[in-house]
């Protein structure tokens, strides 16, 4: 990155004339804690249909249907298509603990 402007020049210019890097530097200089490392967000995968859910979970189609019907995780309907999100499925299955007794 090339930074040719000094901080004194940045402070006198209007915000809309700053580049993204200059604006980030200005924020970091004025607000403590804004120059932290970025948080890592897990990749969110869209899963389409019961077969897709079954493939994602490595279970049979009837088991995937049973999990959906039990409302273990949220799902969305777009017309007649079902959409699941991988992070929501993973979180929904983490909550349950234990097994048969």
N, C-alpha and C positions, 0 to 999 in steps of 0.2 A: 504494500500500500504506500502510496505517495501522499505525504501530508505536507503541503506547502504553506498552509495558514498557521499562524501562531494563535494561541488561545486568546490573546488580546484582540486580534482581528475578528475572531469568531464571536467574542462577546459583544462587539459593536454592530454586527450584521443582524438583520432580521432572521427569524427562524426559518422562514420559507426559502432562504437562500443557502442554508447549510446543506452539506451532503449528509448522507446517512451516518457515515463514520464520524464526521464532525459533531453531529447531533448526539450520537452515543457518547462521545468523549465529553461533551458539555453536560449531559445527564450524569455521567459518572463523576464528574468534578463537583456537581452541585448536590446530588442526592447520594448519600452513602449507601452502599450495598447494591447498587445497580450494575456494578462491573463484575458480578459473580459469573461463574461458569454456567453455561446453559444447561438446563435440566434435560435429561434424556427421556424422550417420550417413546414408549413402545409402539411399534408399528401396528396400526389398526387395519385389519384385513376384513373386507366385506365378504360374507359367506351367503351364497344364494341357494335357497331351497333346502328341503330336508335331506336330500342326497348330499348336498354340499356340506351340511352340518355333520352328517354321518361320516363323511370322508375326513373332515377336520378333526373330529373326535375319535376316529378309528373305531367306530361302533357300527352296529347294524342300523338300517333305516328305521325299523320299528322302535329300537332303543332311542334313537334321535327324536322320533315322533313323541315317544313317552316323556322324554325330558322337556320337550317344547310344551306339551300339554300340561305338565306339572308346573309350568311357569318358573323353571329354575333360573332363567335368564330372560331379559327382554328380547322381543323380536318385533320386526316392523313389517307391515304388509303394504306393498305397492301394487294395487290391483289384485291379481291372484298370485303374486310372487311374494315369497317370504325372504326377508333379509335379516341376517344376524351379523353382529360385529364380534370379532375374535376376542377383543379385550373384555367385552361384556359377558361372553360365554365363559371365558376363563375365570372371571371374578365370580360369576354365578355358581360355578362348580367348586370353587375354593371354599365357599361359605359352609357347605355341607361337610360334616366330618363324621367319622364312624362308619359303620357298616351294619350288616345283619347281626342280630344278637340271638 
